[in-house]
């Protein structure tokens, strides 16, 4: 068989696969740069018992102007399984569609749950070769990496009972549409400034989700409507106020431990924090070039330092994910770093807004 390999980039955002996958696709196309740096500015944080931090932005379930999708339900996949899931996927790859699906990691080699637990996890298929499908996702070493997976293994993993039970989850097929110029006319300085102000002042963005979900008009898409009702139902904070709850999260984890190495405690929140700061640093260079405003580059060292501080915190906490013990004293020092980051970022973003408004 011939090799099919659709373009795929190395995404800055890797903390959650449902965000990382579409960014990996879009980053393979140069003319998606404006879209990227006009998004991923605002953060939100769930503040009840189910702590969660993420970008207030598009994800794989919709509102990405350079990608179109269509859905095949798990029940349909089950119905056609006996006549060839492999053939179905290859046919779509040949047509230029990326495939977003779910598999049971129990059957996937070099995955954390391989031969241990039946665990449904998402996966991106971006091509195929004689040895199997070309896939992207987190491997057993927690690296976000490419992997060739045998066709029969994908067949088995996609048809597992743990996957078929998820009737509400669809397989989503993506095809790059990099030339939709009308939809991206709204990207520009005013949009970036508005989002920076939302972030800086911790504004509740529930009534402007049409902006954050790249809707065609001021009316909400189904995805944005779902998030609207989520924010109405669940308490959240936004922007700069997320720092306070990250501090509370750290204090809660380590309040009763001198040593800590619990691999089950989610640490994606701090990966999101670092990715947000990394994008902020790169956005400074983008703004300088895009709007011919080299004066903003004077702020780059400050944003870069904040990014480096976020990486220190991320690396400390991710040691637990590899089973290493770390002292409470060491981790609680992260709170001081978070305080420093927060104050530095307030000053830097305030100054950035002033420069951009000149």
N, C-alpha and C positions, 0 to 999 in steps of 0.2 A: 504494500500500500504506500501511497505518497505521504509525505510529511505535511501536516497543516500546523502552522504556528502563527496565531494572530498576535499583533503587537501587544506587548505588556511592559509596563514600566516598574520602577522600584518606588513604591509610594512612601511619602513621608509619614502618612498616617497608617499605623499598623495595629493599634491597640484593639480595635474591633474589626473583625473580618468583613462585616457587612458595610463598613465604611471604607476599609482598605481596598477591597476588590474593585469598586468603581473608580477609586482614585488611581489604582494601578493601571486600569484601562485608559483613563483620561490622560494620565501623565505620559503615555506613549505618543501623544499627539501635541505638537508644539502650540497649536492655536487654541488650546484649552487653558493656557496660562492665566488669561484674564479672569475666566470663570473661577479658577482655583483661588487666586489671591483676593477675589471679591467675596469669598466665602470662608468658612472655618475661622471666623473672628470671635463669635460669641460662644460661651460655654454655659451649660446649665448643670445643676446639681440637685438630685433628689434628696430631700432632707428628713424623710421619715425613716423607719427602720431598715428599708432596703436602699442603702446608700448607693448612689450612682452618679458618675460624672461623665459627660460626653459633650461633643460639639453640637451646637444648635445649627444644623446644616443638613444638606441632602445626604442620603445614603442609598444603598442598593435597591431600596423599595420605591424610589421615585424622585422626580423633580431634578433630574440631571439633564441639561439641555443638549448635551452631546451624545446621549445614549437613548435608544428606544428599546422597548422591551415588549415581550408578550409572554403569557403565563400558560403553563401546563400543570394542572393539579396533580397531586400525588395519586389520586384515584385513576387519572388518565394514564399516568406512568405505570401503575399496577396493571391496567388493562392491556397495555401494549408490551408489557415485559416479555411475554413468551414469543413475541415476534421481533424482538431485538431492540433493547435499550441502546446497545452499542451503535446500531445502525441509525437510530434516531439522533443520537448526539453527533455522530460524524456528519450526518446530513446537514445539521444546523451549523456545525463548524465550517463545512464547505460553503455555506451561504454567508459566512462572515459573522456568525453569532457566537459570542461568548456564552458559556453555560454556567449559571449559578444554581447549585442544587444542594441537597443534603445527603449525607452518607452516614452509615453506622461505622464509627471509628474502630470498633472491635475488629473489623476485617481489614483495616488499612495499615500496612506495614509502616513503621517509622512515625506512628502517631501515638500520642500519650496514652490512649485507651486501647491500643492494639493488644488483642488477646487477653484483656483485663475486664473491661466494662463495655456494655452496649450503650453507646453514647452518640446521639445524633448531632452532627456538626456540619456547618456549611462548608462548601468547597467551590472553587472557581476552576472551570476547565477552559483552557484557552487554545487547545490544539490536540493533535494526536500524531503518533509515529508507530512504526511496526511493533514497538514494545508496549504501547499502551497510550493512555490519555496523558496530556501535559496538564498538570494541575498546580494550583497555588494555595498555600495555607500554612498554618503552624504545624511544625513537626514535633517529634518526641523531645527534642532538645529546646523547645520553645522558640525556635527560629522561624521566622516568616520566610518560607522558602518554596522554590519550585520542586516538583517531584513527578516522575513518571510512574503512573500506577496502571498495572495490568488491566486490560479490558474486563476480564472475568471478575476481578476483584471489585471494580466499580459496579458491575452488574449486581453482584451479591450484596455489596454495601448499600446500594441505592434501593434494593428491593427488600431489605431487612424489615422485619415486623416493627422495629422501633422507628423506622422511617415511615412506613406506610400508615402507622398510627397517627402521624402528624397530618391529618387531612387538611388542616387550615394552611399548611405551608405549600407554596408553589415553587416549581422550578421556573427560573426566570432566565430568559435568553436575551443577551445584550448584543447590540450591534453598534459600532461606532458611527456617529453622525457628526463629524467634526466641522461642518460648514453651515450650521444654523446661525446665520449672522443676525437675523432680525431679533431673535430672542435674547441676544447678549448685548444689544445696544444700551441697555440700562446700566451696564457695568461701567464704573468710573469713579472719579474722586468723591463725588457727593455720597455715593453708596458706601464707600469705605469709611468716610468720616462718620456717617450715621451709625454704622455698626460699631466703630471704635467708641463712639460716645455711649452707645448702649452698653458696651462692655465696661467702660470706665466707671459708669455710674450705676452699674448693676441693675439696669432697667429690666422690668418684667416685660418680655417680648411676646406675650401670649396674643396680643391684638395686632401683631404685625408679622405673623407667620408666613404670609404671602411673600414677604421679602426674604425671609430666611429659607424658604423652600423653593425659591426660584420659580414661583408660579407664573404662568403666562400673564395673568391679570391680577387685580386686587382680590379676586375670589379665590377661595382655597381649593386645592386639589384634595382627593380622598386622603392621601398621606398626611397633608397638613391638617386636615380636619381631625384625623385620629390623634395627632399630636396635640391639637387644641384641646380636645376633650381629656387627654392625659393630663395636661397642665391644669385643667379645671378641677380634676379629681385628686391629683397628687401634689403635695407641697414641694416646690422647687425654689431655688435662688439662681441668679444669673450673674455672669460676668465676674467682676472683681470680688464679689461676695462669696464666690466659690472657695477662695483661700481659707476663709474662716472655718468652713465645714471640713476641709481637708485636714486642718489642724485638729478639729474635734475627732475626726476619724482616727488619726494617729494616736491621740491620747486615749481613746476608748480601747484600741487594740492592745496598747502596752501598759494599761493601768495596773494589771495584775501579774506582770511577767518581768523577770530580770533577764531571761534569755527567751528568744522567740524564734521558732523555725516552722511555723504552721504553714504548710504549702497550700492549704485550702483557702486561705484568706485572699480575696480578690485584690489585686494590685493594679488592675487596668487603669484606675483613676489617675495614678501617677505617671503612667505611660501617656495618657491623654494630656496631662499637664505639660509634660516635656514636649510632646508633639506640637501643642499649641504655642509654646515659646519658640520652638524651632521654626515654625511657620511665620511667627511674628518677626523673627530676625530676617528671614528671607523676604518677607513682605517689604521691609525697609528698602532693600536693594531693588525690588520690583517697582516700588513707588518712585524711587529716584530716577530710574530709567524710563518708566512708562510716562510720567508726567514732567520729565525734564526738570527735576527738582533735586539737584545734588546736595542741597543743604540738609535734607533728611538723613543723609548718611552720617552726619555728626552724631546721630542717636544710635547708630549701629552697635558700637561697643557696649552701650548700656543694655540693649536688647540681647546681645550675645552673652553677656554675663548672666542675665536672667535665665537664658536657655541653659547655660552650663550649670547653674544652681539647680535647675529642675532636673537635669540629668543626674546630679549627685544624689538627690532624693530618690529618684527612680531606681538607681543602681543599688542604693542601700536597701530599699524595701524589696527589690526583686531577688535579693540574696535568699530571702525566705522561700521563694518559689523553687529554688534549687536545694532546699533542705538545710541551708547553712544557718547556724545560730548567730544572732546578733544581739548585742546588749541593749537594754532599754535606754541607757544613757546615750548610746550612739544614735539610736533612732529618734529619741526625743530632741536631740540637737537639730533635727530636721525642722522642728517647729520654728527655731530661730531663723533658719534659712528661709522658710516660707514667709515669715514676717518681713524679712529683708526684701524678698522678691516682690511682695505686695506693694511696699512703699516705693521701691524703685520703678515698678511698672506704672503705678499711678502717675508718677512724675514724668516718665518717658512718654506715655501715651498722651498725656495732657499736652506735652510739648510738641509731639507729632501732629496732633490735631491743629495746634496753633500754626505750625509751619505749613500744613496742607491748606489752611484757610486763607493764607496770604495771597 
